[in-house]
Amino acid sequence: MEEADSQHLHSDRRYGARMDEQAQDMERLMTRRGSLLKLGGLVAAGVGGWKTEWAEAGTGGISSGAISCVLAPEQTEGPYYLPNERVRRNITEGRPGTLLTLRLTVVDTSTCKPIQGAAVDIWHCDALGVYSGVPPAAASTTFMRGIQRTGAAGLATFQTVYPGWYPGRTVHIHVKVHAGGNVVHTGQLYFPDTLTDFAYRRAPYASRPGRDTRNAVDAVFRNGGRKSLLRVRRSGAGYVGSMAMGVHRSV
Ligand code: FE
């Protein structure tokens, strides 16, 4: 069954279309980056440039407020974004996988303060590498997609499962942040490969071996993804993954 899924994905015409779209997205990003680079010192001295990171000052950074912040790297949304996702914390719809709690904090890079009321929109494939809403899943399916609004501390929390993998990409979660009516950030969140190796020993991941792309060789990850690695800790039988995303309110 899992092998059939994998072959389906390989032979799916959408897969080719997806890679084309990703190539186009990459091209646009590179063009954007190129034009930013042309601004030279202005950008470097100002907002810190396109490919910079938000960093915490130690593990207590968020709660203590002792934070520094710079932009989270923009990365392609890919072809599987669907608008009008549901507002909900638990996005699993009961599908199998190792529980993953996501704690995503949105910070305004111009003030270094958390943004309350931002809509954090995430989507990822299920434990078997399938996205809801697009083939081979039925168009009506919505698993592993959802939106949460940030609270006063800029925090949005999701309950999901550790994502599976699909051909040609490293393990990732897509994210968009909406604030003040604008999309202020589009990115992807990643996992340490060694952690994925470990997590994939368990069911249902173990029944689908052959993950073909790791972070270091992933075409999207290579474009700033290191700055979007989740901080992951174990929690009971699952994990908690945290990330703070520095964004501009206006784009
Ligand atoms: Fe994806």
Boltz pocket constraint, residues with backbone or C-beta under 6 A from the ligand:
constraints:
  - pocket:
      binder: B
      contacts: [[A, 77], [A, 78], [A, 80], [A, 169], [A, 172], [A, 174]]
      max_distance: 6.0
